[in-house]
Each structure stands twice: as structure tokens, then as C-alpha cells.
Amino acid sequence: MKLGNMKVKRRYSLIWLLVDLFSVAAFLYIGLIVYTCAADIEELNKLNRTDTSLSFMRWEPLLLWVILGAAVWIVSLLLIFLPRKKPKRLYVNEKNAVKLCNTLDTAIACVRLILLHALSEGCYLHMSAILQRFSLDVVQLLCDAGIIALIIWFTWIRLRGISESARAEDEEKEKRQITID
């Protein structure tokens, strides 16, 4: 991977692996919700022995949530694997470039996990509305938005800390070079 004009070797950490596993589980959960709703609707249509049409009960719109989940995965992978521009506000050298990229990649994976969780909540609310078991509970979605904001904020603080410590190290090296010469 490249950061500006520097080559950066990615390190896949245990935390990143766990977040990826939970992200896969969240994506499969969305698929499970769609499958369960489709099975329930098909069963209701089979049991409908009246002249009443149940055409309003369609499970196909729930496929939108699966498509959105796949889009979240694709966008996050593109953000992780495509080359990045060198940040203007942060001090980047050869030593801290790996730390900066790994911190940013982990943050992207964490945001992906929370977004997939929010999509599963939205899919569940949509399924509840289709099956007429609707209860509007958006508190979890608001909590997810808050958690995403906190992840971004903590990541920015961490990136600034890495940048400042690298700058201080380089300035200390320069001072030592001047005193030795």
C-alpha cells in the first residue's frame, strides 16, 4: 500500500481480525433476517385461504438491506486497500506511516462493523413493518451514530498523538545531530 509516495507494509492485527469476523457475522445476520422474513411471508401466503390478497406483504424490498451491506463492505475494502494521499495536517515519516495506516484501517473496519449493525437494525425494523409487528425503536440507531462519531474522534486523537510523537522524535534527533557536529 502507498501513503503519498511512501510504501507502507500493512500489519493485520488481532483486533482487526476480530472486527472483520464480527462484520461477517453482522452481514450474515442481515441475510438471516431477509431469509426468515421471506419464509414467514411464503408460509402466510400458503395458509391464506380467504379471498383477501396479501400482496402488500412482499419480502423482496428487504433485499435492499443486503445490497447496502455489500456496499458497505466494498466501500470499506476500497478505503483500506487503495493508495492514500499523505495527510497535510499530520507529520508522517517512514517510522510512523505504518502506525498511522494501521490505526486508520482499524478505524475503518470498526466503522464498517457499526454500520452493518445499524443496517441489521434497520432491516429488522423494516421486516417488523412488513409483518405488521411494527414498533418504532430508533434508539439503537442513534446509539450507533454516536458510536461511529466516537470512533472517528478517538481515531483522530490517536493519529494526532502518533504524528506528534514522531515529530518530537525527529526534532530530538536533529538536535542531537547539531550538538554532535
N, C-alpha and C positions, 0 to 999 in steps of 0.2 A: 504494500500500500504506500501511497505517497502523501506527504503533508507538505504542500508547497513544492519545493524542489528537493526535499529530503526523502529518502527511502526509510520506511518505518516497518519493523517486523512486529506483527501482531502477536500478542500473547493471549491465548484463550484461557481465562481464569475459571475457577470452580464456581464462583458466583455467577458469572456469565453463563456457564453451562446449566446451572440450576434455573436461572431465569428463562433460558431457552426451553428447558423441559417443561416448566410451568406454562410457558407461552403455547407450546404444542398442546398441552392439556386443555388450556382455555379455548384454543381453536377447535379441538375435538369436542369440547363441551357445547360450543355453538352448533356444530354438526349434529350432536346428540339431541339438542333441543329441537332442531328442524325435523329430524327423523321421528322423534316422539310425537310432535305435533302432526306430522303427516300421517303417522299410524293412527292417531286418535281421530283425525278427520275422516280418514278412509273407513274406520270402524263405525263412526257415526253415520256416514253415508250408507253403509251396508245395513245398519239397523233401522234406517229411516223407512218406515213402511206407510207413511202418510203421503198425502198429496202436496205437502209443504216442501218447497225447494230449499235446500241448504247450500245454494250456490254462493252465498255470502261467506261461507266457511271455506276459504282456499288457503292452502299452506304454501303455495308457490311464492308469494311475496316474502316469505321468510328466507328464501334463498339469497335475498339481498344482503342479509347479515353474514352469510358465508362468504359472499363476494367481497364485502367490506373487510372481513377478517383476513382474507387472502391479500387484499390490497395493503392492509397494514403490514403484513409480513413482507411483501415485496418492497414497499417503500422503506421499511426499516433495514432490510438487507442492502438496498441500494445506498442508503445513508452510511451504512457500515463499510461496505466494500469499495465504493467509488473513491477516487482520489479527492483529497480535501485541499482547500486553499489554506495558506498559512494565516492564522488569526492575527489581525492587526493590533488588538488590544493586549495580547498575551505575548510574553517573551518565550520564544521557542528556540532551543538549541538541540544538538544531537542527543544529549542525555535525557532531556525531559520530553522529547517528542513522543517516545513510546508510552510514557505515563499519561500524557495528555490524550493520545489516541485511545488508549485502553479505557481511561475514565469516560471519555465521550462515548465509546462503543457500549460500555456497560450501561450508561445512562439511556442510550437509545433502546437497548434491549429491555430495560426496566419500564420505559415509557410504553414500549410495544406491549408488554405484559399487562399494564394497567389499561391501555386502550382495548385490548382483547377482552379484559374483564368487563369493561364498560359496554362493549359490543354484546357480550353474552347477557348482560343485564337488560340491555335494550331489546335483544332478541326474545328474552323471556317475557318482558312486558308486552311485546308485540304478539307473542303466542297466547298470552293470557287474554288479550283483547280479542283475538280471533276466536278463541274458545269461550268467550264471554265469561271469563273468570277474572275480569279486569280489576286491578287495584293499582292506582297510580302511586308508585313509591319511587320518587326520583332522588331520595336522599343518598342512596348508594352512588348514583351517577354524579352528584355534586361532590361527594367524598372522593371519587375517582379523579375528578377535575382538580380538586385540591391537592391530591397526592401527586399528580403529574406536575403541577406548579412547584411543589416542594422538591421533587426530583430535579427539575430544571434549575431551581435556585441553588440547591446543595451542590449540584454538578458545577455550576458556575463558580461557587465559592471554592470548591476543590481545584478547579482549573486555575483560578487566580492564585491559590496557595502554591501549587506546583510551579507556576510561572515565576512568582516572586522568590521562591527558594532557589530556583535555577539562576535567576538574575543576581541574587545575593552571592551565590557560589562563584559565578563568573566575575563579579566585581571584586570579590576577595582574591581570586586567582590573579587578576590584573594588578591588584595592589601588591601581592607577593612578587610578581614579575618585576614591577617597578623597583621595589626595595632590593631585590637580588641584583638587578642590573646596576 
